[in-house]
């Protein structure tokens, strides 16, 4: 029997130490070292002989054309690259209760033409059956396995030969080759390596559900995200019915793409046209509301920006954002005061992205600027107008990418005019029913967005 010894392992990066440390010297994380019991290796590792190792010329190698697996979930099928590559690993992370298990169980139950193995280390078969009944789906080719030991799981995989496996979750798996508890850094790293090796050799696609930490990152070593082919984050506000599936890494498709789902009593339903649900009624002329033509990955979306600017009576003005970067809001307020002469230093500012989503596209700057100005003057923006442009520190409106998609989406939803940057090349060639208003600076926009002149 191998001799056991105690070491300390950083739960953030996997660095080892013979004694506990308050700060990890490798990644700089504080209070991340946890004691683990491992087996000391007595015999040295025997290296393979040189004759057994061969090389391959890339020019002479004939690649195998593997046909992608089309998923019944249209949103997930699109954001992972129009189909699942056989032998690939997909890591899905998200907060507890956000709907990760429901999303992948729906996917497993809808794939009636493929053999799917759903491995659950957190729920019993009876609990999964109750969720399946609530969803209202039945699939005789979906096999359930409540198991956490990888050696037992691999035997089941060899016996039924599934085309896709779903593991809920990777933190519950353990291997007999590692003498440490499930969820530790060595176990997560080893089990993921074993799953990856099995998937590549047998062309089995695998979905791994991962827990996240209080900081919003997937629990375990960062190398876990490097070992898989695709990393997805399932996020959303519990106060809203909408969930966002966001691509962080994708070796076989685009990154920074999103899919939107609506949570209802039948599970998760894909939203194919998110712009319609993210826009409220546009008939009423209300101040502080502007529409932004944004782009998430390759998908154009129109979202509603809501702003409230009111005098501050408590000395220090408030700056509150929901769904937007607070530091970028401070920058836009400084541009407003410096370039347009609006005294924002004595105003409380509240900004909200309607629908509970988070935006990072800098092209929303112009819409946020318009909403702030509209609320400051308490004057509504011209009806059926939308905005698309990034604002620089000197007040210039900078061009944005893929302007054609944004204009096409705005025109499809019935908008009559769109404000863009005049620095966008060839915007004059874009023809359509929508009126394109090109501006160079925020001062020009300030004079042309209201229903009546101030």
C-alpha positions in Angstrom: 0.0 0.0 0.0 1.3 3.4 -0.9 2.3 5.7 1.9 0.0 8.6 2.5 1.2 12.1 3.0 -0.4 15.5 3.6 0.2 18.4 1.3 -1.5 21.8 0.7 -3.0 22.6 -2.7 -4.2 26.0 -4.0 -7.8 25.6 -5.1 -7.4 28.4 -7.6 -4.3 27.4 -9.6 -3.4 23.9 -8.3 0.0 24.9 -6.9 1.4 22.5 -4.2 3.1 23.4 -0.8 4.3 21.2 2.0 2.9 23.7 4.5 -0.1 26.0 4.6 0.4 29.5 3.1 -1.9 32.5 3.5 -1.1 33.8 -0.1 -0.3 31.6 -3.1 3.0 32.5 -4.7 1.9 31.3 -8.1 -1.4 33.1 -8.6 -1.5 35.6 -5.7 -4.8 34.3 -4.3 -5.4 34.6 -0.6 -6.7 31.8 1.7 -6.9 29.3 -1.2 -4.7 26.5 0.3 -6.6 23.4 1.5 -5.0 20.3 3.0 -5.2 17.2 0.8 -4.1 13.6 1.5 -2.2 12.0 -1.4 -0.2 8.8 -1.9 3.5 9.2 -2.1 5.0 7.6 -5.3 7.6 4.9 -4.4 8.6 3.7 -7.9 9.8 6.2 -10.5 7.7 6.6 -13.6 9.0 4.5 -16.5 9.4 6.5 -19.6 8.3 5.0 -23.0 11.0 3.8 -25.3 11.9 6.1 -28.2 11.0 3.4 -30.7 7.3 3.4 -29.6 6.9 7.2 -30.2 6.3 8.3 -33.8 5.7 11.6 -35.5 3.4 12.6 -38.3 3.8 15.1 -41.1 1.0 17.6 -41.1 1.2 18.0 -44.9 0.8 14.3 -45.5 -1.8 13.6 -42.8 -5.3 13.0 -44.2 -7.8 14.4 -41.7 -11.1 12.6 -41.0 -14.2 14.6 -41.9 -16.4 14.3 -38.8 -20.0 15.5 -39.4 -21.3 17.8 -36.6 -24.1 16.6 -34.5 -27.1 18.9 -35.0 -28.7 19.7 -31.6 -32.5 20.1 -31.2 -31.8 23.2 -29.1 -31.5 25.9 -31.8 -29.9 28.5 -29.5 -27.2 26.1 -28.2 -26.7 24.6 -31.6 -26.0 28.1 -33.0 -23.6 29.4 -30.3 -21.4 26.3 -30.2 -20.7 26.6 -34.0 -23.8 25.2 -35.8 -23.5 21.7 -34.4 -21.6 19.7 -31.8 -18.2 18.3 -32.9 -17.8 14.6 -32.0 -15.2 14.1 -29.3 -15.5 17.6 -28.0 -15.8 18.7 -24.3 -18.2 21.5 -23.4 -18.1 23.0 -19.9 -21.2 24.7 -18.6 -21.0 26.9 -15.5 -23.5 29.0 -13.6 -25.0 29.9 -10.3 -26.9 27.4 -8.2 -30.5 27.1 -9.3 -30.1 29.1 -12.5 -31.2 26.1 -14.6 -28.0 24.3 -15.8 -29.3 20.8 -15.1 -32.7 21.6 -16.6 -31.1 22.9 -19.8 -28.9 19.8 -20.4 -31.7 17.4 -19.3 -34.0 19.0 -21.9 -31.2 18.6 -24.5 -30.8 14.9 -23.5 -34.5 14.2 -23.7 -34.9 15.9 -27.1 -32.0 13.9 -28.8 -34.2 10.9 -29.6 -32.0 9.6 -32.5 -28.8 9.4 -30.4 -27.9 7.3 -27.3 -27.3 9.8 -24.5 -26.0 9.0 -21.0 -26.9 11.4 -18.2 -24.6 11.0 -15.3 -25.8 12.6 -12.1 -23.7 12.8 -8.9 -26.1 15.2 -7.2 -29.6 13.8 -7.8 -31.3 10.4 -7.7 -33.1 8.9 -10.6 -36.4 9.7 -9.0 -35.5 13.4 -8.7 -34.5 13.5 -12.4 -37.7 11.7 -13.3 -39.8 14.3 -11.6 -38.0 17.1 -13.5 -38.5 15.2 -16.8 -42.2 14.9 -16.1 -42.4 18.6 -15.4 -40.7 19.3 -18.7 -43.0 16.9 -20.5 -40.4 15.0 -22.5 -39.7 11.3 -22.9 -36.7 9.7 -24.7 -36.1 5.9 -24.6 -32.5 6.5 -25.7 -31.7 8.6 -22.7 -30.0 6.5 -20.0 -29.6 7.7 -16.4 -26.7 6.8 -14.1 -26.5 8.1 -10.5 -22.7 7.5 -10.0 -19.7 9.4 -9.0 -16.8 6.9 -9.4 -15.2 7.3 -12.8 -14.1 3.7 -13.2 -17.7 2.5 -12.8 -18.9 5.2 -15.2 -16.3 4.2 -17.9 -17.6 0.6 -17.7 -21.1 1.7 -18.4 -19.9 3.9 -21.3 -18.2 0.9 -22.8 -21.3 -1.2 -22.5 -23.9 1.1 -24.1 -21.6 3.2 -26.4 -23.4 6.6 -26.1 -22.9 9.4 -28.6 -23.1 12.0 -25.9 -22.6 12.0 -22.2 -23.7 14.7 -19.7 -22.0 14.9 -16.3 -23.7 16.7 -13.5 -21.4 17.8 -12.1 -17.6 17.5 -12.6 -17.0 18.5 -9.0 -18.8 15.3 -7.7 -16.7 12.9 -9.8 -13.7 11.0 -8.3 -11.2 8.5 -9.5 -9.7 5.7 -7.5 -6.2 6.6 -8.9 -6.2 9.8 -6.8 -6.4 9.5 -3.0 -8.2 12.8 -2.3 -11.8 13.9 -1.8 -14.2 14.6 -4.7 -14.2 18.3 -5.7 -10.5 18.8 -4.9 -8.1 20.2 -7.4 -6.3 16.9 -8.1 -9.6 15.0 -8.6 -11.2 17.7 -10.9 -8.0 17.8 -13.0 -7.6 14.0 -13.2 -11.3 13.3 -14.0 -11.4 15.9 -16.7 -8.2 14.5 -18.2 -9.8 11.0 -18.2 -13.0 12.2 -19.8 -11.1 14.1 -22.4 -9.0 11.1 -23.3 -12.1 8.9 -23.5 -14.0 11.4 -25.6 -11.2 11.9 -28.1 -10.6 8.2 -28.6 -14.2 7.2 -29.0 -15.6 10.4 -30.6 -18.1 10.9 -27.7 -19.2 14.4 -27.1 -19.3 15.3 -23.4 -21.1 18.1 -21.5 -19.6 18.9 -18.1 -21.6 21.0 -15.5 -19.3 23.0 -13.3 -20.0 24.8 -10.0 -18.9 28.4 -9.6 -17.3 30.2 -6.8 -18.6 33.3 -5.0 -16.6 35.4 -7.4 -18.4 34.0 -10.4 -15.7 31.7 -11.7 -15.9 28.0 -12.3 -14.7 26.2 -9.1 -11.5 24.2 -9.4 -8.2 25.0 -11.2 -8.1 27.4 -14.1 -6.6 24.7 -16.2 -10.0 23.1 -16.3 -11.2 25.8 -18.8 -8.0 25.2 -20.9 -8.6 21.4 -21.1 -12.1 21.6 -22.6 -13.0 22.8 -26.1 -16.0 25.1 -25.2 -16.8 27.1 -22.1 -20.4 28.3 -21.6 -21.8 30.4 -18.8 -25.5 30.2 -17.9 -26.4 33.5 -16.2 -29.4 35.6 -15.4 -31.3 37.6 -12.8 -33.6 35.5 -10.5 -36.1 38.4 -10.6 -36.6 37.9 -14.4 -37.7 34.9 -16.4 -34.9 35.2 -18.9 -31.6 33.4 -18.9 -28.5 34.0 -21.0 -26.2 31.3 -22.3 -22.9 33.1 -23.0 -19.9 31.6 -24.9 -16.5 32.4 -23.3 -14.3 30.0 -25.2 -15.0 28.0 -28.4 -12.4 26.1 -30.5 -15.0 25.3 -33.2 -17.0 28.5 -33.4 -17.3 32.2 -32.5 -16.8 33.5 -29.0 -18.7 36.1 -27.0 -21.9 34.9 -28.5 -25.1 34.5 -26.5 -28.4 32.6 -26.5 -31.4 33.7 -24.6 -33.9 31.4 -22.9 -37.2 32.1 -21.1 -37.9 30.1 -18.0 -41.5 28.9 -17.6 -43.4 26.0 -16.0 -42.3 23.7 -18.8 -38.6 24.4 -18.5 -36.5 26.6 -20.6 -37.7 27.8 -24.0 -35.3 29.4 -26.6 -36.0 33.0 -27.5 -35.3 33.3 -31.2 -36.0 37.1 -31.4 -34.7 38.7 -28.2 -35.1 42.3 -29.4 -38.9 42.0 -29.2 -38.8 41.0 -25.5 -36.1 43.5 -24.5 -38.1 46.4 -25.8 -41.2 47.8 -23.9 -44.0 49.7 -25.4 -42.6 52.5 -27.6 -45.9 54.4 -28.2 -45.6 56.6 -25.1 -43.2 59.5 -25.2 -41.2 59.0 -21.9 -38.0 60.8 -21.0 -34.9 58.9 -20.0 -35.4 56.0 -22.4 -33.3 55.3 -25.4 -32.8 52.2 -27.7 -29.4 50.8 -28.4 -28.5 48.7 -31.4 -25.9 46.4 -29.9 -24.2 43.2 -31.0 -23.5 40.2 -28.9 -21.1 37.9 -30.7 -22.7 37.6 -34.2 -26.2 38.4 -33.1 -27.6 41.9 -33.4 -30.0 43.0 -30.6 -32.0 46.1 -29.7 -32.1 46.8 -26.0 -33.8 49.4 -24.0 -31.7 51.8 -21.9 -33.4 53.5 -18.9 -31.9 56.5 -17.1 -33.0 58.7 -14.3 -31.2 61.9 -13.5 -32.4 63.8 -10.5 -30.9 66.5 -8.2 -28.9 65.2 -5.2 -29.8 66.4 -1.7 -27.4 64.4 0.4 -24.0 65.9 -0.5 -22.4 63.0 -2.4 -24.4 62.1 -5.6 -25.3 58.5 -6.2 -24.1 56.5 -9.3 -26.1 53.3 -9.6 -25.9 50.9 -12.6 -27.8 47.7 -13.3 -26.4 45.6 -16.2 -23.7 48.1 -17.1 -20.1 49.0 -16.0 -20.2 51.7 -13.3 -16.8 53.0 -14.3 -17.8 53.5 -17.9 -20.9 55.4 -16.7 -18.6 57.7 -14.7 -16.6 58.3 -17.9 -19.8 59.2 -19.9 -20.9 61.5 -17.2 -17.5 63.3 -17.3 -17.8 63.7 -21.1 -21.4 65.1 -20.6 -20.1 67.7 -18.2 -16.9 68.6 -20.0 -18.1 68.6 -23.7 -21.8 69.5 -23.3 -21.8 71.7 -20.2 -24.4 69.7 -18.3 -23.8 70.0 -14.5 -23.9 66.3 -13.6 -21.8 66.7 -10.4 -24.9 67.7 -8.4 -27.2 65.0 -9.9 -28.1 61.5 -8.7 -27.8 59.1 -11.7 -29.5 55.7 -12.0 -29.0 53.5 -15.1 -30.8 50.3 -15.9 -30.6 47.9 -18.8 -34.1 46.6 -19.3 -34.7 42.8 -19.2 -32.1 42.0 -16.6 -29.2 41.4 -19.1 -25.7 42.7 -18.9 -24.1 44.5 -21.8 -20.4 45.1 -22.5 -20.6 46.3 -26.1 -19.1 49.9 -26.2 -21.6 50.8 -29.0 -24.2 51.3 -26.3 -22.4 54.5 -25.2 -24.5 56.7 -27.6 -27.8 55.3 -26.4 -26.8 55.8 -22.7 -25.7 59.3 -23.5 -29.1 60.0 -25.1 -31.0 58.5 -22.2 -29.0 60.6 -19.7 -29.6 63.8 -21.6 -33.3 63.0 -22.0 -33.8 62.5 -18.3 -31.7 65.5 -17.4 -33.9 67.8 -19.6 -37.0 65.7 -18.9 -37.7 65.6 -22.6 -38.5 62.5 -24.7 -36.3 61.4 -27.6 -37.8 61.4 -31.0 -40.1 58.4 -31.3 -38.9 55.3 -33.2 -35.2 56.3 -32.9 -32.3 54.1 -32.0 -28.5 54.7 -31.4 -25.3 53.0 -32.2 -21.9 54.4 -31.5 -19.0 54.5 -29.1 -18.1 57.8 -27.3 -14.5 58.9 -26.9 -13.1 61.1 -24.2 -13.0 64.1 -26.5 -16.7 63.7 -27.2 -16.3 62.2 -30.7 -18.5 59.3 -31.8 -16.4 56.4 -32.8 -17.4 53.8 -35.5 -18.6 50.3 -34.6 -18.2 47.0 -36.3 -20.8 45.2 -38.4 -23.1 48.2 -38.8 -25.1 46.5 -41.5 -26.5 43.9 -39.1 -27.5 46.5 -36.5 -29.3 48.7 -39.1 -31.0 45.6 -40.6 -32.3 44.6 -37.1 -33.5 48.1 -36.3 -35.3 48.3 -39.7 -36.9 44.9 -39.1 -38.4 46.1 -35.8 -40.0 49.2 -37.4 -37.5 51.9 -36.3 -37.5 55.0 -38.6 -34.1 56.5 -37.8 -30.8 55.4 -36.4 -28.0 57.6 -35.1 -24.5 56.4 -36.0 -20.9 57.7 -36.3 -20.0 59.6 -39.4 -16.6 57.9 -39.2 -18.2 54.5 -40.2 -17.0 53.8 -43.7 -19.4 53.4 -46.6 -22.5 54.0 -44.5 -23.9 56.0 -47.5 -24.2 52.8 -49.5 -26.5 51.2 -46.9 -30.0 51.5 -48.4 -33.3 50.8 -46.7 -36.4 52.3 -45.3 -34.7 53.5 -42.1 -33.1 57.0 -42.1 -29.4 57.0 -41.2 -28.3 60.1 -39.2 -24.5 60.3 -39.1 -22.9 62.5 -36.4 -19.3 63.3 -35.5 -19.7 64.5 -31.9 -22.0 64.3 -28.9 -22.7 68.1 -29.3 -24.3 67.4 -32.7 -26.4 64.5 -31.3 -27.6 66.8 -28.4 -29.2 69.2 -30.9 -31.1 66.6 -32.9 -32.6 63.9 -30.7 -35.5 65.6 -29.0 -39.1 65.9 -30.0 -38.8 69.7 -29.5 -35.8 71.9 -29.2 -34.6 72.9 -25.8 
